[in-house]
Amino acid sequence: MILVIFPIAIYFVSLLRRVSLECTSITKGRTKVNNNSNETRTTALVCNLDLHLHRLHHHHHSIMTFLYFTSNLLVTYAPFYLLYKSTSLNEFKSFNIILQALCGNLITQVAKMMLLATFFPSFDTSTFSLYQGLVQCLSVVMDLFAIYFVTGFSQSKFAIATGWALADALQRLPQLWLGSLPLEFDSIHLIRSFESNTHTAHVIAIILLIGHLTKRAMKDTHFVSPSRYNAIASFRSVLSLSPLPALLSLAIFVSMSSISSVLLHVFHQSPIIILTVNVLIVSLNCFSINKQIQ
């Protein structure tokens, strides 16, 4: 009896063990499938989260780019609107004179570019040399002659000064636009916006000084009256009859670009230091010009 029951018991035990092993393997398979499913879901969730963060970062960068460009734009051009609205320019409807001065500046820059490119070879702008400084000073002297020529078309010197300074500021617009596109913002463009304001004040003061010197020189018997054919001689006559402080103010205006180049390339100063030096020099020169005009 025992010999019959014992093999049967062993058979059932082995059968139960096989069933248990199969159940265990099935359970492990299901667990593995569930783990793979969970891993897949986790991976998909992480990818969706990363995509959402990337879109959010891109949207945030677009907003910051717009705000950065807008702030630079306002710093550069808002003073002209305030200048037009808060002075006599708005009362006397001087918009046409401002537009004429703006066009005169643009024509001057094109003509000056052609002359300098024709008679003077190009130079490396990443370094400073005496030749580069002389060319920069010559370029500003051409601007002074053009300013003297343009001021002869109107009695409103302040309107001409505003239009000329606005044309200089508009030339900075491509730099402001391109400077707002990179992923990393650079404060140099905001500093250049403040430099534009400093240059605007300096240009307006210089044009008012040239108008004052022209009016003063016309009272002298040795003054050469300006005309279409002797504009250069008339400009030289104004300079020769000008007092020494006025000539010094004009010389400071001519050398401003060279001073900035020396500070940048020779002394390797930061843009904020260069801006500070420019503000100090321009402030002193404008104060001196104000004393001369009064």
Buried (B, 14 or more C-beta within 10 A) or exposed (E): EEEEEEEEEEEEEEEEEEEEEEEEEEEEEEEEEEEEEEEEEEEEEEEEEEEEEEEEEEEEEEEEBEEBBEBBBEBBBEBBEEBBEEBEBEEEEBEEBBBBBBEBBEEBBEEBEEEBEEEEEEEEEEEBEEEBBEBBBBBBBBBBBBBBBBBBEBEBBBBBBBBBBBBBBBEBEEBBEEBBEEEEBEEBBBBBBBBBBBBBBBBBBBBBBBBBBBEBBBEEEEBBEBEEEEBEEBBEBBBEBBEEEBEEBBEBBBBBBBBBBBBBBEEEBEBEEBBEBBBEBBEEBBEBBEEBEE
